[in-house]
């Protein structure tokens, strides 16, 4: 599939009638977990697109470009509203959150499995274990507050057990910055990986930033606030992988190409026929957006779309969301004790005792281990006699197997592994 060779409507003919912006919602009890995660992913992709174009417009003084951005952005906003309303009214904040974390886990793992850029793989694998832990914390809150087993929501496709403990994820922000790709030499798939994961994690960050105050008890509000800080760290890491030397018009072309790739991937993989039609409609609209951006790049910078995508425009491997249990278990076993150091990663035990990770932990966690992420598990153990988990076999990390004690030392205190 080459979106540049697809026929499309003219830009002004892509606006949705208002009535089409409110579609039929999915059935939360019957819909595939991966349909739900696709909805979350494309919601985040549209959010990223809209805000990118706002930022572009604020740094542009060419009327023709600003007018095109305004038109495309309005259409992207329509698509975002349409997607967000696919979520049903009876799906709770916490049930949706489980979908967010399942997406974060299986999207990250899927992208990493097929990635060739070692720096990107390390970044994906590192954050993977942290999102994996977040699912475990939210699942225990769900069990206590709603009496719902999260394994039913994830369709048993994703295991639910501790990852790198959330308490160990609070690092000095400067250590989140990693080396960026070079868009002139990077593989097209790597460019798509960076764009996709940044948008997805940003959507999670935004959701938690805005949803915390709406939760119905103090512990839940505190948990959302704490994990939102980790999602901020993840967005910082992932956006640092982008090439900052790329021009605004080139970035716009790549944003639109990413959307085309994602919508076509979602269309090919979708099982809900109603939503499948929406993915196809949006793909066709994005082709129009892509060609608009490419034409402006050609006019104002005398560059072709081939200069941006690094090839003839053919899609690389499509994105197919699915279960990644064995890969995740392998990453858990091999990298659970990693933390960040400068532009790389380090085993915790190799950090100098005075390194800023330890000083930041001491200042940020002024109450010691009384963090919401830890308190949720402690309360679950007190309520049920052990934590809530869904796992196919024993945990691959020995120190995280005890279901009557939440380990707050792994990847945080030297000597624990």
C-alpha positions in Angstrom: 0.0 0.0 0.0 1.3 3.4 -1.0 -0.9 6.2 0.2 0.7 8.7 -2.2 -0.8 6.7 -5.1 -4.3 6.4 -3.6 -7.1 8.5 -5.0 -8.7 10.9 -2.5 -11.2 13.7 -2.2 -10.2 17.4 -2.4 -9.3 18.9 1.0 -12.4 21.0 1.3 -14.6 18.0 0.8 -13.4 16.1 3.9 -15.5 17.7 6.6 -17.9 15.5 8.5 -21.5 16.4 9.0 -22.1 17.1 12.7 -24.3 14.0 13.0 -21.5 11.7 12.0 -19.3 13.0 14.8 -21.3 11.0 17.3 -21.1 7.3 16.2 -22.5 4.2 17.8 -20.4 3.2 20.7 -18.9 -0.2 21.1 -20.3 -2.8 23.6 -17.9 -2.9 26.5 -18.9 -6.5 27.4 -18.6 -8.0 23.9 -16.0 -5.9 22.1 -12.5 -7.3 21.6 -9.9 -5.8 24.0 -7.8 -4.9 21.0 -10.7 -3.0 19.4 -10.7 -0.9 22.5 -7.0 -0.4 22.4 -7.2 0.6 18.7 -9.8 3.3 19.7 -7.5 4.6 22.4 -4.4 4.6 20.0 -6.2 6.5 17.3 -7.7 8.9 19.7 -4.2 9.7 20.9 -2.9 9.9 17.3 -5.5 12.5 16.4 -4.8 14.5 19.6 -1.1 14.6 18.7 -1.9 15.7 15.2 -4.1 18.6 16.3 -1.5 19.9 18.8 1.4 19.5 16.4 -0.4 21.6 13.8 -1.3 24.2 16.5 2.4 24.5 17.3 3.4 24.6 13.7 0.9 27.5 13.1 2.4 29.4 16.0 5.9 29.2 14.3 4.8 29.9 10.7 4.3 33.2 8.9 3.1 31.9 5.5 -0.6 32.5 5.0 -1.1 29.6 2.6 0.4 27.1 5.0 -1.5 28.5 8.0 -4.7 28.3 6.1 -4.1 24.7 5.1 -3.2 23.8 8.7 -6.4 25.4 9.9 -8.5 23.3 7.5 -6.7 20.0 8.1 -6.7 20.6 11.9 -10.4 21.1 12.0 -10.9 17.8 10.1 -8.5 16.1 12.5 -10.5 17.5 15.4 -13.7 16.0 13.9 -12.1 12.6 13.6 -10.8 12.8 17.2 -14.3 13.6 18.6 -15.7 10.8 16.5 -13.2 8.3 17.9 -13.5 9.4 21.5 -17.3 8.9 21.4 -16.8 5.2 20.5 -16.2 4.7 24.2 -19.6 3.7 25.7 -21.3 5.7 28.5 -21.3 2.7 30.9 -17.5 2.1 30.7 -16.0 3.5 33.9 -12.8 5.6 34.2 -11.0 2.7 35.7 -12.2 0.2 33.1 -11.0 2.5 30.4 -7.7 2.9 32.2 -7.1 -0.9 32.0 -7.4 -0.5 28.2 -4.9 2.4 28.2 -2.4 0.2 30.0 -3.0 -2.8 27.9 -2.4 -0.7 24.8 0.8 0.7 26.3 2.1 -2.8 27.0 1.2 -4.6 23.8 1.8 -1.6 21.5 5.3 -1.1 23.0 6.2 -4.8 22.9 4.9 -5.1 19.3 6.9 -2.1 18.1 10.0 -3.3 19.9 9.8 -6.8 18.4 10.0 -5.6 14.9 12.3 -2.6 15.4 15.9 -2.7 14.2 17.2 0.6 15.9 18.9 -0.5 19.1 18.4 2.8 20.8 14.7 2.7 20.1 14.5 -0.9 21.3 16.1 0.0 24.6 13.8 2.9 25.1 10.7 0.8 24.4 11.8 -2.1 26.6 12.6 0.2 29.5 9.2 1.9 29.5 7.4 -1.4 28.8 8.2 -2.7 32.3 6.9 0.4 33.9 3.6 0.4 32.0 3.3 -3.3 32.9 3.6 -2.4 36.5 0.9 0.3 36.2 -1.6 -2.2 34.8 -1.0 -4.3 37.9 -1.6 -1.3 40.3 -4.8 -0.2 38.5 -6.0 -3.8 38.3 -5.8 -4.1 42.1 -7.7 -0.8 42.5 -10.3 -2.1 40.1 -10.7 -5.3 42.1 -11.2 -3.4 45.3 -13.4 -0.6 44.1 -15.5 -2.3 41.4 -15.1 -6.0 42.2 -14.0 -6.6 38.6 -11.2 -8.9 37.6 -9.1 -7.1 35.0 -8.1 -10.3 33.3 -11.6 -10.3 31.8 -11.1 -6.8 30.4 -7.8 -7.7 28.8 -9.2 -10.9 27.5 -6.4 -12.8 29.2 -4.1 -11.7 26.3 -1.9 -9.7 28.7 -0.6 -10.9 32.0 -1.2 -8.8 35.1 1.6 -8.9 37.7 4.3 -6.6 39.0 6.8 -5.0 36.6 9.5 -2.5 37.6 7.9 -1.1 40.8 6.3 2.3 40.2 8.0 3.6 43.3 11.4 3.0 41.5 10.3 4.9 38.4 10.6 8.3 40.0 13.9 9.5 38.4 15.7 12.9 37.9 14.0 14.2 34.8 17.3 15.0 32.9 18.0 11.3 32.8 15.0 10.6 30.6 16.6 12.3 27.6 17.9 9.8 25.0 19.8 10.1 21.7 17.5 10.9 18.7 17.2 9.2 15.4 18.6 10.8 12.2 15.7 11.2 9.8 18.1 11.3 6.9 19.4 7.8 7.5 16.8 6.1 9.8 14.6 3.3 8.6 11.1 4.3 7.8 9.7 1.9 10.4 11.9 3.5 13.1 10.4 6.9 12.2 6.9 5.4 12.5 7.8 3.8 15.8 9.0 7.1 17.3 5.9 9.0 16.1 3.5 6.3 17.2 4.8 5.6 20.7 5.1 9.4 21.4 1.5 10.0 20.5 0.3 7.0 22.4 2.2 7.8 25.6 1.2 11.4 25.4 -2.5 10.4 25.2 -2.0 8.3 28.4 -0.3 11.2 30.1 -3.1 13.6 29.1 -5.8 11.2 30.3 -4.3 10.7 33.7 -3.5 14.4 34.1 -7.1 15.3 33.5 -8.9 12.3 35.0 -7.4 12.2 38.5 -9.7 14.8 40.0 -12.8 12.8 38.8 -12.0 9.6 40.6 -14.4 8.9 43.5 -11.9 8.2 46.4 -8.7 9.7 47.7 -6.5 6.6 47.0 -7.6 6.4 43.4 -7.0 10.2 42.9 -3.5 9.9 44.3 -2.7 6.8 42.2 -3.7 8.6 39.0 -1.6 11.6 40.0 1.5 9.5 40.8 1.3 7.4 37.6 0.7 10.6 35.5 4.1 11.7 36.6 5.7 8.5 35.2 3.8 9.0 32.0 5.3 12.5 31.8 8.7 10.8 32.1 7.8 8.4 29.3 6.7 11.2 27.0 10.0 13.0 27.7 11.9 9.9 26.8 10.0 9.1 23.6 9.8 12.6 22.2 13.6 12.9 22.7 14.0 10.1 20.2 12.6 12.3 17.4 15.0 14.2 15.2 14.9 17.8 16.2 16.7 18.9 13.0 13.7 18.1 10.9 11.8 21.1 9.4 8.2 21.8 10.2 6.9 20.9 6.8 8.8 17.7 6.8 7.5 16.9 10.2 3.9 17.6 9.0 4.4 15.1 6.1 5.7 12.5 8.5 2.8 13.1 10.9 0.3 12.6 8.1 2.1 9.5 6.8 2.1 8.0 10.3 -1.7 8.6 10.5 -2.2 6.9 7.1 -0.1 3.9 8.2 -1.9 3.6 11.5 -5.4 3.9 10.1 -4.7 1.4 7.4 -3.2 -0.9 10.0 -6.3 -0.5 12.2 -8.6 -1.1 9.2 -6.8 -4.3 8.2 -6.9 -5.7 11.7 -10.3 -4.6 12.9 -13.1 -7.1 13.8 -15.9 -4.7 14.6 -17.5 -3.9 11.2 -18.9 -0.5 12.3 -15.5 0.7 13.5 -13.7 -0.9 10.6 -15.7 1.4 8.3 -14.6 4.4 10.4 -11.0 3.4 10.1 -11.3 3.2 6.3 -13.1 6.6 6.1 -10.4 8.2 8.2 -7.6 6.6 6.2 -9.0 8.2 3.0 -9.2 11.6 4.7 -5.6 11.2 5.9 -4.5 10.5 2.3 -5.9 13.9 1.4 -4.1 15.5 4.3 -0.9 13.8 3.4 -1.0 15.0 -0.2 -1.8 18.5 1.0 1.3 18.6 3.2 3.5 17.0 0.5 2.4 19.6 -2.0 3.3 22.4 0.4 6.7 20.8 1.1 7.4 20.7 -2.6 6.3 24.3 -3.2 8.1 26.0 -0.3 11.1 23.8 0.4 11.5 22.1 -3.0 11.6 18.7 -1.4 9.7 15.6 -2.3 7.8 13.2 -0.1 10.5 10.6 -0.9 13.0 12.9 0.9 10.9 12.5 4.0 9.8 8.9 4.1 13.2 7.7 2.6 11.6 5.5 -0.1 8.8 5.4 -2.6 6.1 5.7 -0.1 5.1 2.1 0.3 4.1 1.2 3.9 6.5 -1.0 5.8 5.1 -3.8 8.0 1.6 -2.9 9.2 0.9 -2.6 13.0 -0.9 -5.6 14.4 -1.8 -5.4 18.0 -1.8 -8.7 19.9 -0.5 -10.7 22.9 3.2 -10.6 23.7 3.4 -12.6 26.9 6.7 -14.4 26.2 8.5 -11.3 25.0 7.5 -9.3 28.1 8.6 -12.1 30.4 12.0 -12.1 28.7 12.3 -8.4 29.1 11.3 -8.6 32.8 13.8 -11.3 33.5 16.7 -9.5 31.7 16.1 -5.9 32.5 14.1 -5.5 35.7 16.9 -3.9 37.7 17.8 -1.2 35.1 17.4 2.5 35.7 18.4 5.5 33.7 21.8 7.3 33.7 22.4 10.3 31.4 21.6 9.3 27.8 21.8 5.6 28.6 20.6 2.9 31.0 22.4 1.3 33.9 22.0 -1.5 36.4 21.1 0.2 39.7 24.0 -1.4 41.5 26.5 0.3 39.2 25.3 3.8 40.0 27.5 5.9 42.3 26.0 6.2 45.7 25.7 10.0 45.3 24.0 9.8 41.9 21.0 12.1 41.3 18.6 9.1 41.1 19.0 8.5 44.8 18.9 12.2 45.8 15.8 12.8 43.7 14.1 9.7 45.3 14.9 11.0 48.7 13.4 14.4 48.0 10.4 13.4 46.0 9.4 10.4 48.2 9.6 12.4 51.4 7.2 10.0 53.1 9.4 7.0 52.3 7.5 4.2 50.8 4.0 5.6 51.5 3.3 6.1 47.8 -0.2 5.6 46.4 1.1 2.8 44.1 2.4 0.9 47.1 -0.6 1.7 49.3 -3.0 0.2 46.7 -1.2 -3.1 46.8 -0.9 -3.1 50.6 -4.7 -2.4 50.8 -5.4 -5.2 48.3 -3.3 -7.7 50.3 -5.1 -6.6 53.5 -8.5 -7.0 51.9 -8.1 -10.2 50.0 -5.1 -11.9 51.8 -2.9 -11.5 48.7 -2.6 -9.2 45.7 -4.7 -9.6 42.5 -2.8 -11.1 39.6 -3.4 -12.9 36.3 -0.4 -14.9 35.2 0.1 -18.0 33.2 3.1 -19.2 35.3 5.2 -17.9 38.2 6.8 -14.5 37.9 10.1 -14.6 35.9 11.7 -12.4 38.6 12.1 -14.3 41.9 11.9 -11.2 44.1 8.5 -10.3 42.7 6.8 -13.6 43.3 5.5 -13.0 46.8 1.8 -12.2 46.6 1.6 -11.1 50.3 4.2 -8.4 50.2 4.8 -5.6 47.7 8.5 -5.3 46.9 9.4 -1.6 46.9 13.2 -2.2 46.7 13.7 -3.7 43.2 15.5 -1.2 40.9 15.5 1.2 43.7 17.7 -0.1 46.5 21.1 -1.5 45.9 21.4 -5.2 46.6 17.8 -6.1 45.5 17.2 -8.0 42.3 
